[in-house]
């Protein structure tokens, strides 16, 4: 009756079984427990996440097919509420600037300039010398973090340098990804700098003795990048990973606070670079 | 605009279809920064889909209006959290709307109200549904739904438009749970391919 397979089923079967939940999940037809189980699976299965994305676009078409004009009263009510409803802050301080799709790149640029002029970010100064691009948005994200964790950054000048190198690389590309269980991960990657910077916002708190560990996984095997620092105001200061290989994936797991030689828990984030 | 709930609306671009602008996503980002004018444009683009879907699931126009209001306020409140990398703005809004509608259905009190209402509303609802289905985008969606097997189609329609959980769908159709699960997925995949969703 329950869809949980018996213990004698192979891992492959369990995965196949989970995979079929993509349909009911996209239809919002799963009870909470199955939904959470499937969402954990999604984080570790980029192919499933892509399938869910396509199925959600499909159900959105079912929604559009049943469009109906609301009364003008609805609009009046909504706008009366809008004027007195506070908006939630973004999960992270910025969003990727995917070319011309973003109307307000100029605003980001202005924001970065203001921050740099205020002189509160030692590393951000070279960033400002370079013209607008995706990295500027990244600079806003990391900039706000650097503000919070300035002392930590000044303690780690070398890492600081590497971070600036990633952020200022002409091919720097930023990606925001949701983390299973909550929160967002932001990755800025540069092939030229052969490095990436990883930071997170609003990850779920962990019990004492546990911490998040970041890994690279790929053809050369698993490499620990390091532990995420303690968050300040919900955000962790950037961790830089160097020595990227093609086919690498970034993985985030929960480990004992001292770190593990190999991942010992299911990833809360798995991202193909 | 006449105050007739459920009046079908012509949309120039089917969401997700060719030519559908990414403009909505950009407007949502602007709205997320407190731009009420941008939100007004967002409202014009999404309110018919939101209201229509919620009405379809709940059937009761009064409740549908309440829930649609909650959904549209959610869009305003959480606009800054829309992540374009994870799907289209249309899908984001539709997901919020469907979840809210289903939450309302699954609260016991609303179920009772819906059952009471459904008899009284049945005629209206059917008229509305037929009028809607005779038009717009729904032509294509209906044609594509027609390419599914009966079990695929019923599973999807009961879950999405009916707001039933997959267990309830299995009970309603007298079919094994595992079968319903796979039919929902197979059916959606076929529908996706038929609609040319990318």
Interface residues (C-beta under 8 A of the other chain):
Chain A: X1 X3 X20 X21 X22 X23 X24 X26 X27 X28 X29 X30 X31 X53 X54 X55 X56 X57 X58 X59 X60 X61 X62 X63 X64 X65 X66 X67 X68 X69 X70 X71 X72 X73 X74 X75 X77 X78 X79 X81 X82 X83 X85 X86 X87 X88 X89 X90 X91 X95 X96 X98 X101 X102 X103 X104 X175 X176 X177 X178
Chain B: X1 X3 X4 X5 X6 X7 X8 X9 X11 X14 X15 X16 X17 X22 X25 X26 X29 X30 X32 X33 X34 X36 X39 X40 X43 X47 X48 X49 X50 X51 X52 X53 X55 X56 X65 X68 X69 X72 X73 X76 X77 X78 X79 X80 X81 X83 X84 X85 X86 X87 X88 X90 X91 X93 X94 X95 X97 X98 X99 X102 X128 X129 X132 X133 X136 X137 X138 X140 X141 X142 X156 X159 X160 X161 X164 X165 X166 X167 X169 X177 X178 X180 X181 X182 X183 X184 X185 X186 X187 X188 X189 X191 X192 X195 X197 X198
